[in-house]
């Protein structure tokens, strides 16, 4: 009975993990070290209310608000600004946002890739033609469906490159192409890759743009092997730390901690709320209305949090666009029930991983098969030498130690993940079978 109960619990845990022990490792490890290259500026309910009390939850993020934030980040010395929001359609305030982005010189915005017929390239829409100073990059997360406990999307990885047809639209998406441009078979860096590359590139050349990266990807990546995208270049060729998988494969996320609690000491990503930046810029605007042209006075802690970093700006409010931009991650384990992390934080952690190189490394299946066969053989060979109770206790303890060892290895190496689903399943099935065989022999006449 103890064996049956233990195997049932193990199967339930495996189902909750959906076959990925790395989810358990991330959840148990907690916060892990971050680089000092990434910061976030969340636009929450307070910021939207400060901007316009009459409409505190707009469906479309006000472009003039984004323009103010970009100008403030430029003054703070942010090296790259990422707007994690779609700017596909023209909107009031585009002129101010275009001017602020042009003054900064390294502003990216999110694109959404829409997949239709799998035999043709997906379709993406970049920033509208009135925002030519902003470079768009696909921001889709590699989402899996949480099939058992939730219908929310579970995010474990992000793509690094996308192949799509691309349009810069002049009207409502995807119609109104008058005045727009369209490119076929565009191979583009995803938002985290574009941001990380631009950060390093502007360290060497302050005038660098993502266009150089796109040209490199066009040379190094091609569609072959039954329509699949393949890249000869790697992140190492692009001046970033190498990734465990090829450039054309999604990047497994070695998340650095729960939302707002990333980092080994729980300090989280460097965060400056948009509301605080708006208050600081408002002081300058009030002075200008009174005829006094004062420089923007940013406190030292704000400059320290934003200067020479990739700064991601996005909605995290409870309503409007923010409601749809939250995802389930490994930190929802064991039930994976609720959307626990904003897309802004996931994108920021992906950029941090590309710059720091602290990637998730999954051990190949041959090694896990060998471990599973060794455990199952041990279970079978030791059965006759021990009493049923001692045999069951021994091997249940061994399975628990193997799982604990996987957690320790992951924590010590910061990302080496032994996917123990197969070895532990083989061991527990072997344990159940030998004990069922013993019970059957006892019942035989």
Secondary structure, 3 states (H helix, E strand, C coil): CHHHHHHHHHHHHHHHHCCCHHHHHHHHHCCCCCCCCEEEEEECHHHHHHHCHHHCCCCCCCHHHHHHHHHHHHHHCCCEEEEEEECCCCCCCHHHHHHHHHHHCCEEEEEEEECCCCCCCEEEEECCHHHCCEEEEECCEEEEECCCCCCCEEEEEECCEEEEEEEECCCCCCCCCCCCEEEEEEEEECHHHHHHHHHHHHHHCCCCCHHHHHHHHHHHEEEECCCEEEECCCCCCCCCCCCCCCCCCCEECCCCCCCCCCCCCCCCCEECCHHHHHHHHHHHHHHHHCCCCCCCCCCHHHHHHHCCCEEEEEECCCCHHHHHCEEECHHHCCCCCCCCEEHHHHHHHHHHHHHHCCCCEECCHHHHHHHHHHHHHHHHHCCCCCCHHHHHHHHHHHHHHHHHHHHHHHHHHCCEECCCHHHHHHHHHHHHHHHHHHHHHHHCC
